[in-house]
């Protein structure tokens, strides 16, 4: 369908006119833009243009500007490069920078190429206010110039020292030797290296400096010097050209073999890919710290384009690779182009100073760049993402500090990990496990070390000029022969060294993860006697007459001034040994000593208490506990105390009493047995006590004291205010025993002083005569004297000592050397017998008390229950509370005739009365028969006794049971109590 527009002609004409006006304006603007002249800004470039790195840098700068302005066509400024060749010389670089500043009047200078050339150029830029932008001068010393016009578009060399120290810490190496070039580039990083290694307690025993002009002979001489040292960890920091020569020579003389560790810095690691194959073959197993560049599509695309462009410009160079310095050059040129555009085209000029001169060598006057301050601020504020990563300057320094850890292997490098300031060592850069800073070697991948080995080198080695360690051993007096024993075999002219300390040393060295050869040398004169004291032996190690010393050598502060010690392998300290005396108590009251006073009192109170309980339970049912008051008290106490010797003969009737007595007899049994054992110990076993307990007694009384000849103990005793006349030396434990036996008054000694291990040996042999009374001085024990101070062997041996002393091997050695010389089970035992106290028996007393109280409560409760009709009857007119209580007590003190004991007795009395009545009847009717069967001697009851018994039974039965015997001897029951009572003659 065709739509028709009904537009008035005038309106259509207006629209058409406006369209032509807009079109004409745009055509005019395009024409003006094409005729506009771009502002060209001169920029100097100072590089070693005849060198490979200079060519790479210049190529990247050109490509950076080309790419930048191709993507920013609307920018009004264009950088014009003015390259100058520094020809690898500091003077040429200074001349080039001066020429560019005074004649070309450049606004900025890119370069120079190395740190040595940068010093003068930076100072020149500072005076002329021309920014100096370097992408390859990495020395930390340049930062100290503090020039606001110097920009380092590269990583400061000092930023990698933490990464290298983390690697050293991860593998536990204790020493490292830096090998660096003898110029400002090499020296600038060394202070930072030393500080970083000191922070992780790594020693730098030597610094190897190699001249940049050194020939192969000089390099070889320096490497041979390193071979004679024990350190095998080397950090190489120099130009990559010189490093190629160093590693080639190291390979030739055998320093790239097993046991060596080589770590290269970024100045070498960043160029590993461009080294020749012959050089790489000499660097197999080397670790390196390399600048990390994140992989991006832009970088990949640029690398392809750059190779094509570089080959076109340099057809003779075929084996060059793009490195990080080229990427920094690219980003530096891009940042400068951004900053220049930001400053703008206005006032881009140079104002002449009042002393301006056209003479090139006139260094007194400079033309000051008017836009220098603005351009400096613009460069400082420039931020973008470049090919090398984030471009962000802080105080003129590029902020990028992530490093790759590489391992040279095969025909190139292999990544084994990363290092960042926040996370430390990491296997992968984006690892999620970033909880803390790590220096663990487990975070690194597998590493192939020099010698094509996978085992980690220990980092040190016995110097090649001395393959076996010379171990000095002391020649001891006989008293400590168990620790070190030197035996001379005159038939074979050989010396055998054995002993406790020697076996421990052999076990420790055998537990190391590597093998060390050594041999023992006695510290003795040609005749076999000792060549000096232990201090003299330690000093010989300091003089390097011995590599180490092993034996019963005590760790003390004075000796540690000259040598290092390992961790101690025994406890130590100086102690005092004195004779023992028998302190057995010989007096008439010793029988009271076995029990303490509180136990005596508690036992006596419980005896009385148990007697009272037994009486209370038995007096109503047992005739043995009845009678007069004194008789009842005596019987109760007699019964209770007789249980102590189990001599009680009274028969208890109440079951509750029997339970109480059984428990109490058990308590008494324990008490008597304990008392017997303690008393026997007091009377028969020796009570050995030291004759002297304090050193002050010896000083006050002027007693003589002994110490081993040549021991440092003599100095300790002198400091304790002993007089010279009180000292006496001894040479063996037998002589020490003889002096102690004599005593101070008879030309001997009252006490002997020596170290604890020696005295344990002494006490073990004479345990019944002497004891260690007091420790007077604290030492750190026996330790091995190290090879020269700071030796890494000390740490390894110390860790091995811990493994040996905590294991079964130590027990075997002690059993072999120390316990075999001990004649007693416990050489320090002092037999003593203390009094037994209540704390050991309160449980028994508690059980007896609870049983007694329970029996009392039960018995009293049953009494109230049985007598409830009489006790709880209503009060009468004349009754009172006091009278009722008196009635209760009187009733409680009476016999309980309802008990089976009295019921049986009553039954037996009635039976006797019947028999007597029968005898009387028979006597009246048949006297002759009775006379034949009964005689006066067999009649056991008289008429009076029968009458008395009959009356008592009658009274009892009448009161308790209502039974009344008649005149014929028969009983009849009163009608009141309706319940009949059956008399059981044999109750059970």
Protein Blocks (a to p, Z undefined) as FASTA:
>chain_A
ZZdddddfklmmmmmmmmmmmmmmmmmmmmmmmmpccddddddddddfkbmklmmmmmmm
mmmmmmmmmmmmmbcbdcddddddeklpaklmmmmmmmmmmmnopabdcddfblklmmmm
mmmmmmnopacddfkbmbfklmmnopakbccdbddfklmmmmmmmmmmmnopabdcdddd
ddfklmmmmmmmmmmmmmnopacfbccdddfkbcfklmmmmmmmmmmpmbfcdcddddfk
lmmmmmmmmmmnopacghiacdddfklmmmmmmpcfklmmmmgoiacddddddddfklmm
mmmmmmmmmmmmmmmbmkbccdfklmmmmmmmmmmmmmmmmnopnhpacdddfkbcfbfk
lmkbccddfklmmmmmmmmmpccddfkbccddeehiacdfbdcddddehjbdcdfbdcdf
klopafbfklcblmbccfbfklpccdddehiiabdcehiacdfklmbccdddddddfklm
mmpccdddfknopacdedjklmmmmmmmmmpcbdcdddddddddfkopafbdfklmmmmm
mnomafbdcdjddcdfklmmmmccdddfbdcddddddddddfbdcdfklmmmmpcfklmm
mmmmmmmmmmmmmmmmmmmmpmklgccfklmmmmmmmmmmmmmnopafbdcfblklmmmm
mmmmmmmmmmmmmmmmmmmmmmmpccdddfbfbfklmmmnopacdddehiaklmmmmmno
pafklpccdfbfklmmmmmmnommnopafbdcddfklmmmmmmmmmmlgccfbdcbdceb
jadddddehiaklmmmmmmmmmmmmmmklmmmmmmmmmmmpcbfblkbccddddddfklm
mmmmmmmmmmmmmmmmmmmmmmmmmmmmmmmgccdfkbcfklmmmmmmmmmmpccfkbmk
lmmmmmmmmmmmmmmmmmmmmmmmmmmlmmmmpcfklpmbdfklmmmmmmmmmmmmmmmn
opacdfkopacddfklmcdcdddfbdZZ
